[in-house]
């Protein structure tokens, strides 16, 4: 599939502009500085829906990553191989004006506004690819994939980072959600220190605002955690195999 830019309607541009301006009014104080700088780097602005060809040219130069158009959420057996090859699957359709605050599945604003800027950050991308490389070894092991999905959820989608002692947002699921942006940094949810075992064992509900967020100190911390993630998943898989044989 390809992005058909000529098919975007006036409402699509209005939706992008409305969502972009609404988020960028609050994110300068709440989002990770790395993300804010990356928004400028990839050239996102309110009056233009991102053109994937232009974005891919920038990403290729910055990190070697690319966007691939998909109609909706792709299954793990397609998703992780794409990530392992430095390709992020993104939808190219936008929600309607009547759906600004809730969708059953991710649209382009989530996929592109939320995820794409940090795909220009080499350290963040190294973690992203590393997580996918681990998943590639367990595509036939649902329990291991579920654990790795938790890591993806609590970092890439709903992660917080501490910058100069202040909590900031880097997770795409938060950055693209007006309500969760403010809620995630409030005193209502739990803010937990990033710990590999805790994240891999933490269940979540993808149908509601989160009540727990894990906080990292840097993207380098995420990258350095890959070996521990792989060891933990491997040990759990071995135990399940041993128990099933016994």
C-alpha positions in Angstrom: 0.0 0.0 0.0 1.0 3.6 -0.5 -0.2 6.9 0.9 -2.5 8.5 -1.7 -1.9 12.2 -0.8 -4.3 13.5 -3.4 -7.2 11.8 -1.8 -7.1 13.8 1.5 -10.2 15.9 1.8 -10.7 19.3 3.4 -11.9 17.5 6.6 -8.7 15.5 6.8 -6.6 18.6 6.8 -8.9 20.2 9.4 -8.6 17.1 11.6 -4.8 17.1 11.4 -4.7 20.9 12.1 -7.1 20.7 15.0 -5.3 17.8 16.7 -1.8 19.1 15.9 -2.5 22.6 17.3 -4.3 21.2 20.3 -1.4 19.0 21.3 1.3 21.5 20.5 -0.3 24.0 22.8 0.5 21.8 25.8 3.4 19.5 24.8 6.2 22.1 25.0 5.8 22.0 28.8 5.0 18.3 29.0 6.8 16.3 26.3 10.4 15.1 26.2 12.8 17.6 24.8 14.0 14.9 22.4 10.5 14.5 21.0 10.0 18.3 20.7 13.2 18.7 18.8 12.3 15.7 16.6 8.9 17.2 15.6 10.9 20.1 14.1 13.4 17.8 12.5 10.8 15.8 10.6 9.1 19.0 9.5 5.6 18.4 11.1 3.4 21.5 11.1 -0.3 22.2 11.5 -1.2 23.2 8.0 0.1 20.1 6.2 -0.7 16.4 6.6 2.8 14.7 6.5 3.8 13.3 3.2 5.3 9.9 3.8 7.8 10.3 0.9 9.2 13.5 2.5 9.2 12.0 5.9 11.0 8.8 4.7 13.7 10.9 3.1 14.4 12.6 6.5 14.2 9.4 8.5 16.6 7.6 6.1 19.2 10.2 6.6 18.8 10.4 10.4 18.3 6.8 11.4 17.8 4.6 8.4 14.1 3.9 9.3 11.1 4.1 6.9 7.3 4.2 7.1 5.2 1.5 5.4 1.5 2.1 4.9 -0.9 -0.4 6.4 -4.8 -0.3 6.5 -5.0 -0.9 10.2 -3.3 -2.8 13.1 -1.1 -5.5 11.7 -0.6 -8.9 13.4 2.6 -9.7 15.3 3.9 -12.0 12.6 4.0 -9.0 10.2 4.6 -6.2 12.7 7.8 -7.4 14.3 9.6 -8.4 11.1 8.9 -4.9 9.7 10.4 -3.3 12.9 13.4 -5.6 12.7 14.0 -4.3 9.2 13.7 -0.6 10.5 10.2 -0.2 9.0 7.4 1.2 11.0 3.9 0.3 9.9 1.6 3.3 9.9 -2.0 4.0 8.8 -2.6 6.9 6.3 -6.2 7.6 7.2 -7.4 10.2 9.7 -10.3 10.1 12.1 -13.4 12.3 11.5 -14.0 15.6 13.3 -16.7 13.8 15.3 -14.1 11.3 16.6 -11.3 13.7 17.8 -11.1 12.2 21.3 -11.7 8.5 20.9 -11.1 5.8 18.3 -11.3 2.0 18.4 -8.1 1.6 16.5 -5.0 3.9 15.9 -5.3 6.4 13.0 -2.6 8.4 11.2 -2.4 11.0 14.0 -1.5 8.4 16.5 0.9 6.5 14.3 2.6 9.5 12.7 2.4 12.4 15.2 2.9 10.1 18.1 5.6 7.7 16.8 7.4 9.2 13.8 9.4 12.1 15.4 11.4 9.8 17.7 12.1 7.4 14.7 14.8 10.1 13.9 16.5 9.4 17.3 19.2 6.8 16.8 19.3 5.6 20.4 15.6 5.3 20.7 15.5 3.5 17.3 18.2 1.0 18.5 16.0 0.0 21.4 13.0 -0.2 19.1 14.8 -2.5 16.7 16.4 -4.5 19.5 13.1 -5.3 21.0 11.8 -6.4 17.6 14.9 -8.6 17.1 14.1 -10.4 20.3 10.5 -10.8 19.3 11.5 -12.4 16.0 12.9 -15.4 18.0 9.5 -15.9 19.7 6.9 -15.4 17.0 5.6 -18.9 17.7 5.5 -18.4 21.5 2.4 -16.4 22.5 3.4 -16.0 26.1 6.8 -14.5 25.2 5.2 -12.2 22.6 2.7 -11.1 25.3 5.6 -10.2 27.6 7.4 -8.3 24.9 4.2 -6.6 24.1 4.0 -5.3 27.6 7.5 -3.8 27.2 6.4 -2.1 24.0 3.3 -0.8 25.7 4.9 0.7 28.7 7.8 2.2 26.9 7.2 3.0 23.2 3.5 3.6 23.6 3.1 4.9 27.2 6.5 5.7 28.5 7.6 8.6 30.7 11.1 10.0 31.0 12.8 12.0 33.7 14.6 15.1 32.3 16.4 17.4 34.8 14.4 15.8 37.6 11.0 16.5 35.9 8.7 13.9 34.4 8.1 14.2 30.7 6.3 12.2 28.0 7.9 10.2 25.2 5.3 7.5 24.6 3.3 7.8 21.4 0.0 6.7 22.9 0.2 9.6 25.4 1.6 12.2 23.0 -1.3 11.7 20.6 -4.0 11.7 23.3 -5.1 15.1 24.7 -6.7 13.6 27.8 -3.9 11.2 28.6 -1.2 13.8 28.1 -2.3 15.8 31.1 -3.5 12.7 33.2 -0.2 10.8 32.8 1.8 13.5 34.6 -0.8 14.2 37.3 -0.9 12.8 40.8 -3.6 10.3 40.0 -1.7 7.4 38.3 1.3 5.5 39.7 4.7 6.5 38.5 7.0 3.5 38.7 10.7 3.3 38.2 11.6 1.4 35.1 12.5 -2.2 36.0 12.7 -4.9 33.3 11.0 -7.7 35.3 8.3 -5.4 36.6 7.4 -4.2 33.1 7.4 -7.6 31.5 5.0 -8.9 34.2 2.7 -5.9 34.4 -0.7 -6.4 32.7 -2.6 -3.5 31.2 -6.0 -2.6 29.7 -5.8 -1.1 26.3 -9.4 0.1 26.4 -8.9 2.8 29.1 -6.5 5.4 30.3 -3.6 3.8 32.1 -3.3 3.9 35.9 0.5 3.0 35.9 3.4 4.5 34.0 7.0 3.4 34.1 9.7 6.1 34.2 13.1 5.9 32.4 16.1 8.1 33.0 17.2 8.1 29.3 16.9 6.3 26.0 20.3 4.9 26.7 18.8 3.1 29.7 16.2 1.5 27.4 18.9 0.4 25.0 21.1 -1.0 27.7 18.1 -3.0 29.1 17.8 -5.2 25.9 20.1 -7.9 27.2 18.2 -8.2 30.4 14.9 -8.3 28.6 16.1 -11.1 26.4 17.5 -13.1 29.3 14.3 -12.7 31.3 12.1 -13.8 28.4 14.4 -16.7 27.6 14.4 -17.9 31.2 10.6 -17.7 31.4 10.3 -19.7 28.1 12.6 -22.4 29.4 10.6 -22.8 32.6 7.4 -23.1 30.7 9.0 -25.8 28.5 10.4 -27.7 31.5 7.0 -27.6 33.3 5.1 -28.8 30.2 7.5 -31.7 29.8 7.4 -32.6 33.5 
